[in-house]
Amino acid sequence: MKRIVLFFAFLLLSATAQAQVCSATVSGVNFGTVTPATSTDVRATGTVNLTCTPAALNPPVRVCIGFGTGSGGSTILPRVLTSGANTLTYQLLTDAALTTVWGSRGSSFDPVAVDLTFPLGQSSVSRSITIYGRVGAGQNTVVAGSYLSLFSGTAQAEMNYQAYVLVPPSCSTVTANSTPLSFAVSATVINDCSLSATNINFGAAGVLNGALTASGTLSVTCTNQDPYSITLSAGSGSGASVADRRMTKGGGSEQVRYQLYTNAALTFPWGDGTNGTSIASGTGTGSNQSITVYGRVPPQTTPSAGTYTDTIIATITY
C-alpha cells in the first residue's frame, strides 16, 4: 500500500511542476480609408492567435483576453483614435453582429473567454479569435489625417489563463499568468465630397421682351476643413460658351440664350474661370451645404414655341 501512495504522490508533484504555457499575438485592426462625408459605418477585423501547451495531467485551461481603452482616450465606450488634437471614435467588439463590446478585467465590459482542452498525445492547441472593429457613421466634423490608438502593456491588452477541473472560472477572477499583448488600431480619414443638384426652370413665357430669372441648388457635402471649388460647363447647346449659354428647342435647332451666376445680383457669371466667368468656392463642414445657382434669360428675339433645355455639368474639385 505504501508503494501505491508514493506512486500517486509522485504524479501529483510532477503535474504541479509542469503547468500549461500559453502565448498569444494580436494583429492590428486597420480601418483603411474613412470618408466622413458618407453616412455608412466602416468595419475591419483583427485576429488574436492563441497557442497553449498542456500540463502533465492535461486539465483544460481558461484563457482570458482583455482590451482596455487604448492610447487614444480614457474610455472604452467609446474608444478613440487620435490624429494630433483631432479624434475619431470607434469600437472593438467580440461578435460579427457588433453587439458585444470587448472589454478588460476590472472594466464594465468583459474580456473574451476561451476554453481549451488537450487531447491525449497532442503537444499544443491553437485557436484564432476574431476582433471586430467598427467606426460609426455620422462623425461629420472629423478632419482628414492619419488616426491611431496603441494597445500595449497589461493595462491595455492582457492575457490571463488558469487551469480548472470541472467549471471554468470567471474571467473577472482569473489573474494568473498575466501576459502583456500589443497591437495598433488605425484609420486614414481622407478629404472627400459629394455633389447633387436641382433643376432650374424658367417657366413659360410667350414673348422674351423682358428678363426671366430662376434659381436652382447645388448640395455639397465635404470633409470638415476641406477647401473645394465648383465649376459649371458651357452646356450642350451648339455654339455655347461659359460666357454665353444656349438652351435648344426639343426636336429642333432654335435656341434661347441664358446665363448662370454665383450671386443674386447677377453680376458674376458662373463658369470655369475663363472668359470673365467666376468659380464658386468654399470649405467643407462635414455637413450638407446648399449653394444657390442663379439663372437669367435676357430679353431677346423670341423663337418659335416649344420646350427649350440645356444640360450643365457641375464639377467639384477638392
N, C-alpha and C positions, 0 to 999 in steps of 0.2 A: 504493500500500500504506500509506503514511503516513496518508492520509486515513481509511482503514478503521480503523486502530489508534486514531486520535484519536476517531473516532466511537464506538467501543466504550468507550473510556476515559471519555467524556462520560456515557454511560449509567450506568456504574458509580458515578460521582460523584453523579449525580442520585438513584440508588437509595439511596445512603448518606445523603443529605440528607433524604429523605422516608421516615421509618420508620413502622411501624404505630403506631397510637394506640388503646389500649383503655381503656374505662371500665366500671365496674360499680356497681350499687346492690343493697342487700340488704334485703328486707322482714323485719320482726320475726317471731319464732316465738312465738305466743301459745297456750298450752295451755288457756286458758279456765278452767273450773271443775274443780277436782280434789277428789274426796271420798275421803280416805284410808281411810275405814271400808269401802270396797268393795275387791274383790280383782282389779280389771281395770286394764290399762295405760291411760294417757291419751296420745293421739297428736295431733300437729299438724304442719303443714308451713309452710315459708317458701320464698322464691324469691330466687335470685341472677339479676339481669337484666344480661347482658353484651353490650356492643357494641364492635366493633373496626372500624377503617378500615384499608384496605390500604396498603402501600408501593407505590412505582412499579413494582417487578418482581413484585408480587403473591405473595411467598413465603407459605406457610402459617405460622401462629403457634400456639404452645402457650401457653395461659393456665392458670395455677395459682392456685386459690382455697384459702387455708388459714385454718382457725379454731383459735384457741388455747383456753385454759381458760375464758375469760370472767371477769368480775369477781367472780363468786360464790365461786370456790375456786381452788385451785392445782393441780388435776389435770384431765386430760382424761377419765380413766376412774376414777370417774365425774365428770361435770361437776355443778356445784352451783348451785342457786338459793338466794337468801337472803331472809329477812324478819327484819330485826334480827339477833338471835343464832340464829334458827331456820333450818334448812336443808331443802332438798328436792332429791334427786338426779334427774338427767335425762341424756339423751344426744342428740347431733346425729349423724345418720347419712347415708350417701350413697345408700342404696337403700331401696325400698319394703319389702323383706323385713327390714329393720332388722338387717342382719348386719355392715355395714362402718362403723366409726367415722370420722367426718370429722375429719381432723387438720390439722396445720400443718407447714411446713418446719422441720426440726430436731427434731420430736417423734417419738414412737414410732408415730404414725399418719399416713398420707399425706394431703396435700392432694388436692383434686379437680382432675384434669387435663382441660382442654377444648381440642381441636384444631380450629382454624378455617381454612377455605380461602376464597379470594376469587375468585369467578367474574369473568371479564373484564367490565368495564363496570359492575360493582356497587360503589357507593360505600361500603357498610358491610355488615357481617354481625352479626346479633344472635342470642343464644341465652339461653334460660331454663333454669336448673339448680335442681331442687327440693331443698330441705333437709328431711330427715325427722327429726322430733323424737319422743321417747318419754319419758314419766315412768313408771317401772316401778311395778308393784303391790307391795304388801307393806310400804309405808312407813307403818306403822300409828301411829307415835308423832309424826308431823308435826302441828303445831298450825295452827289457822286463821290466815290472813294473806295479804298480797299479796307474792309472791315474784318476784325479779328477778335477772337477770345481764346485764351490759352487755358488748358486744364493740366496742372502739374502739381505734384505733391498730394499727400493723403487728404488734405483739406478740400481738394478739388476733384480728384479722381483716385479712388481707393478700391482695392480688392481685399476682402477678408474671407477666410474659409475655416471650416470646422467639421470634423468627422462626427457622425451620430450613429445610433443603433437602430431605432425604430421610427422616431418622429423627428423631422428636420427642425433645427432651431430657427426662431425668427431672426431675420437679418438685423433687427434692431438690437439684438443681444449678442451677435457674433462680432467679437472684437479681435479674435486671434489672427495671427499671421497677416498683420496689416502690411499691404504692399502698395506703394505709390504707382500710379499709372500716369501717362501723359499723352495728350493729343491736342489738336487745334481745331477750332470751328472757324470757317472763313466765308466771306461773300464779297463780291465786287458789284457795287452799285454803279450803274452807268447812266450817263445822260441819255434821255430818250423822250420822244414827243409823239403825240397822236394828234391828228387834224381831221376835222369834218366840217361840212358847210351846208347852209341852207340856200335855196334858190333865190334869185332876185326877180321879181315880177313887176314890170312897169304898168301892168294893167292894160285896159283897152283905150284906144284913142282914135277919133275919127280923122282929125287933121293935126299935123305936127307943127302948129304955128306957135306953140309955147313949150317950155321945157317940162319934161316929165322926170320925176325923181322917185326913187325907191331904194330900199336897202336890204341887205342880207347879213348873215352872221357866220363867221368862222369860229369854231370851237377848238381851242388849243389846250392841250394838257402836256406840260413838260416837267421834267425833273426839277426839283427845287433848286434855285440859283443857276439854272441852265439858261444862258442867253440864246435867243433864237431870232431869225428873221424870216419873213414871208414875202415871196414874190408872186405876182399874177402874170399869166401868159397873155399874149396878144389875142388869143381866142382863135376860133376856127374859121372866121369869116375871110373870104377871099380879099386880099389886099390889106388886111388889118395889121395894125402895129399896136404896141403898148400905148402909144400916144393917140391912136385913132382906131377904136374898136368898131366892129360891124356885126349886127345881127342880120341873119339871112332868112329870107322867106322860105317856108317849108315847101319843097317841090319846085322851087324857082331859084332865081339868082338875084332878085332885087334885095336891097339892103337898107338897114336903118342904122345910122351912126349913133354911138353912145360912148360913155366913159365911166370908169370906176375910180373912186377916190378913197384916200385914207382918212379924210376929215369931213365933218358935217358941213363946213363952209364950202366944200367942193373946190378947194384951191390946190390940192396936192394929188395929181393923178397917180394911181397905184399901178405900178408895173414891175420892171426888173432893174430899175435904176438907170436905164438908158432913155434917150430921147426926152429928157426932162421929167421922167417919172420917179416916184418915190418907192421905197421899200418899207414895209411895216416891221417893227422890231419890238422885242420885249424880253422879259426874264421870267422863266418858269417859277411857279409856286408849288408845284406838285398837284394842284387842283385845277379844275377847268377854268379857262379864261375865255371870255367872249369878246370877239373883235368885230366891230361893225364894218361892213363894206358898203360904201355909199355909191349909188349909181345915178346917172343923169343922162337923159336923152335930150340933146339940144334942139331948138327949132330947126326945121329943115324941110325940104320938099317932101311932101307925103307920097310914099309909093302906093301901089295897089293894096287893097285889103288882103289880109292874111295873117298867119302866125309867124312871127319873126323870133328866132332863137340864136343863141351862141353858147359855146362851151368854153369855160375858162379853167385852166389848170393852176391850182394854188400849190406852191412848193415851199415847204418849211425846211430851213437849214439850221442846225444846232450843233 
